[in-house]
Amino acid sequence: MKRFIQNWLINTLAVLVACNVVAGIHYQKPLDLFVAALVLGILNAVLRPILMLLTFPLLILTLGLFRFIINGFLLYIVGSLPQLHFKVEGFWAAFWGALVISFVSSILGFLTGVNRSRVRVEHHRRPPDSGSKGSGPVIDI
């Protein structure tokens, strides 16, 4: 539960930065930012995997860059919900807003340690020579 709230706050701050940086993304009250970030998180959890699967050939063809189009589309959907007082004026505003949100949430997640990935590097000793006349490992193809 703690991690969920941390991610939600990070995404809310990222949406706030996008509102201030990208022309065409507007909100009325701070509560609207929290709700928009929550709805965006739900859409990213539910709808984004389906869209990624359906557009898999385009993702391969564009080397993953089509993912930014999907993120912009999801932000556009959040901005077009009539109950929210969070508005996105057009797809390009949603596209640039999604880029800003992705960048800011990645940076904040890294700085706060919420989205920390662990990498472990191990060095192994070379096995002793077994007396074969070859000087290295054999690769069968």
C-alpha positions in Angstrom: 0.0 0.0 0.0 2.9 2.3 0.8 4.5 1.8 -2.6 1.1 2.5 -4.3 0.7 5.8 -2.5 4.3 6.8 -3.3 3.8 6.0 -7.0 0.6 7.9 -7.0 2.2 11.0 -5.5 5.1 10.8 -8.0 2.7 10.5 -10.9 0.6 13.4 -9.5 3.7 15.6 -9.4 4.6 14.5 -12.9 1.1 15.4 -14.1 1.5 18.8 -12.4 4.8 19.4 -14.2 3.2 18.4 -17.5 0.4 20.9 -16.9 2.9 23.7 -16.3 5.2 22.8 -19.2 2.9 21.7 -22.0 0.4 24.2 -23.4 -3.0 22.5 -23.8 -3.1 20.6 -20.5 -5.2 22.3 -17.8 -6.8 21.5 -14.4 -9.0 23.5 -12.1 -8.3 22.3 -8.5 -5.4 20.3 -7.0 -7.8 17.5 -6.3 -8.3 17.2 -10.1 -4.6 16.4 -10.4 -4.8 13.6 -7.9 -7.9 12.1 -9.6 -6.3 12.4 -13.1 -3.1 10.7 -11.9 -5.2 7.9 -10.3 -7.3 7.4 -13.5 -4.1 7.5 -15.6 -2.5 4.9 -13.3 -5.6 2.6 -13.6 -5.6 3.0 -17.4 -1.9 2.2 -17.6 -2.5 -0.9 -15.5 -5.6 -2.2 -17.4 -5.7 -0.8 -20.9 -2.1 -0.3 -21.7 -1.1 -4.0 -21.8 -4.0 -4.7 -24.2 -3.0 -1.8 -26.5 0.6 -3.0 -26.4 -0.5 -6.5 -27.4 -2.7 -5.2 -30.2 -0.1 -2.9 -31.6 2.8 -5.3 -31.2 3.7 -5.2 -34.9 3.9 -1.4 -34.9 6.0 -1.5 -31.7 8.5 -3.9 -33.4 8.5 -1.8 -36.6 9.2 1.5 -34.8 11.6 -0.1 -32.3 9.3 0.7 -29.4 8.7 4.3 -30.2 5.0 3.6 -30.8 4.8 3.2 -27.1 4.9 7.1 -26.8 1.8 7.2 -29.0 0.0 4.8 -26.7 1.0 6.8 -23.7 -0.3 10.0 -25.4 -3.6 8.2 -26.3 -4.1 7.2 -22.7 -3.5 10.7 -21.4 -5.9 12.0 -24.1 -8.6 9.6 -22.8 -8.1 10.9 -19.2 -8.4 14.4 -20.5 -11.6 13.6 -22.3 -13.5 12.1 -19.4 -16.4 14.4 -18.7 -16.4 14.0 -14.9 -12.9 15.3 -14.5 -11.9 18.9 -14.5 -8.7 17.9 -16.2 -8.6 18.8 -19.9 -6.2 17.9 -22.7 -6.6 19.9 -25.8 -5.7 17.7 -28.7 -3.6 14.7 -29.3 -0.2 16.6 -29.6 -0.7 18.1 -26.2 -1.4 14.6 -24.9 1.7 13.2 -26.7 4.1 15.9 -25.3 2.4 15.7 -21.9 2.9 11.9 -21.8 6.6 12.4 -22.7 7.0 14.9 -19.8 5.1 12.6 -17.4 7.2 9.6 -18.3 10.4 11.6 -17.9 9.5 13.3 -14.7 8.1 10.1 -13.0 11.2 8.1 -14.0 13.5 10.8 -12.5 11.4 11.1 -9.3 11.1 7.4 -9.0 14.8 7.0 -9.3 15.6 9.8 -6.8 13.1 8.5 -4.2 14.1 4.9 -4.7 10.6 3.7 -5.5 11.4 2.3 -8.9 14.9 1.2 -8.1 16.1 -1.7 -10.1 18.8 -3.9 -8.8 21.7 -5.1 -11.0 24.1 -7.7 -9.7 27.4 -8.5 -11.4 29.3 -11.6 -10.5 32.7 -12.6 -11.7 33.5 -16.3 -11.8 36.9 -17.9 -12.0 37.7 -19.7 -15.1 37.5 -23.5 -14.7 40.8 -25.3 -14.5 42.1 -26.8 -17.7 40.9 -30.4 -18.0 43.9 -31.5 -20.0 42.3 -31.1 -23.4 44.4 -29.8 -26.3 41.9 -27.0 -26.9 42.6 -23.6 -25.4 39.0 -22.5 -24.7 35.4 -23.4 -24.5 33.7 -25.1 -27.4 30.6 -23.6 -29.0 28.3 -26.0 -30.8 26.2 -24.5 -33.5 
